Amino acid sequence: MPTPKSEIRNPKSILCVVGARPNFVKIAPVMAACAGHPGLRAKIVHTGQHYDARMSDAFFRDLGIPDPDVHLGVGSGTHAEQTGRVMIEFEKVLAAEQPALVVVVGDVNSTLACALTAAKLHVPVAHVEAGLRSGDRTMPEETNRLLTDQLADLLFTTERAAESNLRGEGIPAERIHFVGNVMIDSLLHFREAAERLATWRRFGCEAKQYGFVTLHRPSNVDDPATLERLIRALSGTATSIPLVFPLHPRTAAKLDEFGLRQLVSESEALKVTDPLGYVECLSLMSQARLVLTDSGGVQEETTALGVACLTLRDNTERPITCTEGTNTLIGTDPDRLKTEAERILVGGGKAGRLPELWDGHAAERIVGAIEGFVACRH
Ligand code: UD1
């Protein structure tokens, strides 16, 4: 049985949860902003959902995030295994730490697992990047988003559409704070260093004379026919412009499993590489002529960089990247990919503009609101 709230809280303690690669980019500015607030003592809990050095340690180093205070070491597994293991381990951490608030970011399995564990113990939850909806319930992230938002006490949004989504799901307005985008806080902070790094040169490319590709969604890589179709389409585009393509471990594993490695290595202009660090990826994106992706974060990053982005999905939970930014949804039809890529190579693609409050100060707004919330409860 949980102890009544007033007795269990450690009033300064905030637990910030991270698990997978995009979480690290989002928590970095939040941790930095917390450091300027002596009324808060923020700790990092790493669930271990991503554990390869290049998927995790490299990001902590690049982004200057303090080492995790707690590591749950859960690793990979089915959805239930991963979510269940995080919950079991995180419950012990909550019991020991008795925090005033748990901060979760994004939409990965670790996000939902920790929000649910905290809510069950009556520990308040803040969700950074709340209210995004693709409307596609086959995406594991959509389930994570819907449920996390129902559990959260503080919901921080990146775009106005998110607030309408949340209000439509019955979330009271006073819980919702439109603060901007922490991923863009990181991007603006590291942009100059990324451009100086000029990572494109390592791949024998010239600025604005190459494309950048990321692909890892289960809907695109877990089915052999879909993955083969996409790789053939990318190889086709690479005949017009070289494409740098860092392989997510899920994608790499699927290429091996489906015997598609040979197809990838046949095309010299498809420059496949291991996962890259944050600043290297930012460097490559910043001077790319076009970006092809199925990632959520990359859609936002290309909008902030003003680089044309073709998203290999039928929907997006980040509509502002299409309505105001540089993003176009093209699905996975190879002919459409070819036409849209050619259009960008000839005409340059959408110019776009920076969305409201994507100004590098989202984390400060978040931490200000957290401080007010915690102070009110004690
Ligand atoms: C997860 C998130 C996804 C996010 C992505 C970013 C969920 C449901 N999905 O997807 O929203 O966009 O992270 O990268 O939470 N693996 C390794 N080493 C690692 C991590 C993973 O080899 O460090 C391999 C394992 O084979 C693992 C597979 O990748 O089974 C998938 O990892 P997992 O964390 O389950 O999902 P992602 O596809 O990475």
Residues whose N, C-alpha, C, O or C-beta is under 5 A from the ligand:
A	BS01	UD1	A20 R21 P22 Q49 H50 Y51 D52 M55 S76 G77 D107 V108 N109 P140 E141 H216 P249 R250
